[in-house]
């Protein structure tokens, strides 16, 4: 079992609803579902690539949550040498919600919150796998 | 030919403290409601994950960064990876460190006090935009996009 808590890094994209859905899903995992097993790190800090953040990421299993295909969270975590246990995509969470009006990058609708909550459940399961020494898909 | 000048806004959107959420929502307010059509944004991590067009953002637009805390990640990353910023604001200076460094919040937890904080930061950001391209005449202010049902603009 992994002793370290799992790092959660959402892209928090500011241009589309997907970024907000991922951000809110991660906050739900940290705030409610797996508070003791997870930690948050600012993606903006990771982008600065300074030594402090690289040291903090070193050896920690990380779950990234990306809104769009540019995969900013995953790419930036890899660039600082982070160990990605799982890389989740908000767009995949939409597959079971075709035609959903999820809201905007400013605010989610009830559809948006539902998708975010389902994604949070998926993230929580990945956290459990990581803590139990699972292989991950990163 | 009329040159349409826009100001770039880059928010840290930090996930570790309240200042990140405040910076994000203030930026969204300016983009969507206060100065729509006069402002543009980009996701900060795209400077590394994106292409040349994204990396040239701060050389294309006069850019304002809005950071949640004194680490000023948005400003530092923009200057390192994209170009000089025109103005750098921080929530911790516009409000106070205690508010900026409070626990991060879900938008489910938005309340009147938080909305006041966001409005204050948004006003400073709007003022910074106007300093760069001038305050728009009332007739030139674009009507904000009508949000879909169930969506409330801050």
Interface residues (C-beta under 8 A of the other chain):
Chain A: X9 X10 X11 X12 X13 X14 X15 X19 X20 X23 X24 X26 X27 X28 X31 X40 X41 X42 X43 X44 X45 X46 X47 X48 X49 X70 X71 X72 X73 X75 X76 X79 X101 X103 X104 X105 X106 X107 X108 X109 X110 X113
Chain B: X11 X12 X13 X14 X15 X16 X20 X24 X25 X27 X28 X29 X32 X41 X42 X43 X44 X45 X46 X47 X48 X49 X50 X67 X71 X73 X74 X76 X77 X80 X81 X104 X105 X106 X107 X108 X147 X148 X149 X150 X151 X152 X153 X154
